[in-house]
Amino acid sequence: MDVKKFKMIDEEFVCIECKKKVSPLVYTARDHCPYCLCSIHVDDYPGDRLVNCHGILRPIDIEFAKKDVIKIVYRCDVCGMIKKNKMARDDNYDLVLKIMSKKV
């Protein structure tokens, strides 16, 4: 990712999928719901808000990246785009395990 294209947006929101109130992450930008792990397809690069799709990004897989970073792999339910976001410390780990075992 090009660091210059990263725009820090870490704000409270209500998840469009599970309807739970989500607080800011504080240590980096919150880009998905920690409860259901869903996100909204609004960014080309993190925080740019340049994509008009607005489909729900649903978690489909878990990927282990460098330096012990865990990424959630998403597929947009409208356009089919595949995206990856880093797992947050407060994410629903039980759901992460279900995704890893393909039981979702």
matplotlib code that plots the C-alpha trace (Angstrom):
import matplotlib.pyplot as plt

x = [0.0, 1.2, 1.4, 0.8, -2.6, -3.7, -6.1, -6.7, -10.4, -11.1, -14.6, -17.7, -20.3, -23.3, -22.6, -24.8, -24.9, -25.3, -26.6, -24.2, -22.5, -18.8, -16.3, -13.1, -10.1, -7.7, -4.4, -5.2, -8.2, -11.2, -12.2, -14.6, -17.1, -15.4, -18.6, -19.6, -16.3, -18.2, -17.3, -18.6, -17.0, -16.3, -12.5, -10.0, -7.2, -7.9, -9.9, -10.2, -14.0, -13.7, -15.7, -19.4, -20.3, -21.3, -21.8, -21.2, -17.7, -18.2, -15.3, -14.5, -11.1, -8.2, -4.7, -1.5, 0.8, 4.4, 5.3, 2.4, -0.2, -3.6, -5.7, -9.4, -10.1, -13.4, -15.6, -18.0, -21.6, -22.4, -19.3, -17.4, -14.2, -11.8, -10.1, -8.0, -8.0, -5.8, -7.5, -8.0, -7.2, -10.9, -12.2, -14.6, -12.0, -14.6, -15.8, -12.3, -11.8, -15.0, -13.9, -10.6, -12.4, -14.8, -17.9, -19.4]
y = [0.0, 3.5, 5.2, 8.6, 7.4, 6.3, 8.7, 8.2, 8.0, 6.4, 7.4, 5.8, 4.2, 1.9, -1.3, -1.6, -5.4, -6.2, -2.7, -2.6, 0.7, 0.6, 2.8, 4.2, 1.9, 4.7, 3.0, 3.1, 3.6, 1.3, -0.2, -2.9, -4.0, -5.9, -7.9, -9.3, -8.3, -6.7, -3.5, -1.3, -1.0, 2.8, 3.0, 2.4, 3.2, 3.3, 6.4, 7.9, 7.3, 7.3, 4.1, 4.5, 0.8, 0.8, -3.0, -5.0, -6.4, -9.9, -11.9, -15.0, -16.0, -15.3, -14.7, -14.7, -11.9, -10.8, -9.9, -11.9, -9.7, -11.4, -10.1, -10.6, -11.3, -9.8, -10.1, -7.3, -8.6, -6.1, -5.9, -9.0, -7.0, -8.8, -6.7, -7.3, -5.5, -6.1, -7.8, -5.5, -6.4, -6.3, -8.4, -11.3, -14.0, -16.8, -15.6, -15.4, -19.1, -20.0, -18.3, -20.1, -23.4, -22.4, -22.9, -19.5]
z = [0.0, -0.8, 2.6, 0.9, -0.2, 3.3, 4.9, 8.6, 9.3, 12.7, 13.7, 15.5, 13.2, 13.3, 11.4, 8.3, 8.7, 12.4, 13.5, 16.5, 17.5, 16.8, 18.6, 17.1, 17.2, 18.4, 17.4, 13.7, 11.4, 12.0, 8.7, 9.7, 12.4, 15.2, 15.9, 12.5, 10.7, 7.8, 6.1, 3.3, -0.1, -0.2, -0.5, -3.3, -0.9, 2.8, 3.8, 0.3, 0.0, -3.8, -4.5, -5.1, -4.9, -1.2, -1.2, 2.0, 2.2, 3.7, 5.3, 3.2, 4.4, 6.8, 5.6, 7.6, 6.3, 7.3, 10.9, 12.4, 10.8, 10.3, 7.4, 6.8, 3.1, 1.9, -1.2, -2.0, -2.3, -5.1, -7.4, -6.3, -5.6, -3.3, -0.6, 2.5, 5.9, 8.9, 11.8, 14.8, 18.4, 19.4, 16.5, 17.1, 17.4, 17.4, 14.1, 12.8, 13.8, 12.0, 8.8, 9.0, 9.3, 6.5, 8.7, 8.0]

ax = plt.figure().add_subplot(projection="3d")
ax.plot(x, y, z, "-o")
ax.set_aspect("equal")
plt.show()
